[in-house]
């Protein structure tokens, strides 16, 4: 199994989009991947995915329900 971690500053837009797009591709392609995302700042910790990012994912049939910003831990 390959593990993939997408990282950005707050984990509310770019890295969650990468996470859910990759999860969608992995599921459709039958790939054995473990995919997650995190931020380098605790500023948005616990926040949901940014609404414009959520809408863009939805336009492509990709959901991100339940995702809350997490902080990258050492």
N, C-alpha and C positions, 0 to 999 in steps of 0.2 A: 504494500500500500504506500502510495505517495501522499505526503502531507503538504498542504499549501496554505500559507498565511499571507493575506493581503493587509498592508499596513499603510495608514495615512495619519494625519494629525489628530482628528477628533473621532474617527470611526462612525460618522453619521452620513457620509455621502460616497466618497470615492472607494474606500476599501470595502464597505458593504456591497456596493454595486459589483465590484470585482468578485467578491465572495459568492453572491447569488447568481451571477452570470456563469461563473465557473462551476458551481453546483449544478446548474441547469444543463450545461454542456456535458458534465460528467455523467449525470443521470441519463441523458439522451444517448450518450455514446457508450454507456456501459463501462465507464472507467472506474477503477478502484482508487478513488481519491478521498482524502479527508480534508475539507476546506473550511477555513475560518477567517475572521478578520479582527483587527484590533487597532487602537490608536496609540500614539506616543504621548498624548496629553490626557489628563484626567478631567479636563474642562467640561467635556460632554458625557462623561461616564453615566450610564443609565438612560441616556436620551434615545428616543426612537430614530429610525432612519429619516433623514431630512426629506420633507414632503416632495420637493421637486425630483429628488433621486428616486423616491418610492413610485412617483407617477411615471417616470421614464422606464423603470423596470416593468411596471404594469402594462405599459404600451407594447412591450415585447412578451407579455404573458408570463412574466417572472414575478413571483411574490416574495416578500421579505417580512411577513408577519412575525411578530414576536422578537425581532432583532432589537437589541439594546446595545448601545456603545459600550465597549470593553476597553480596558487599558492594557497595553502590552506589558507583561511582567517579565522580569529577568529570570 
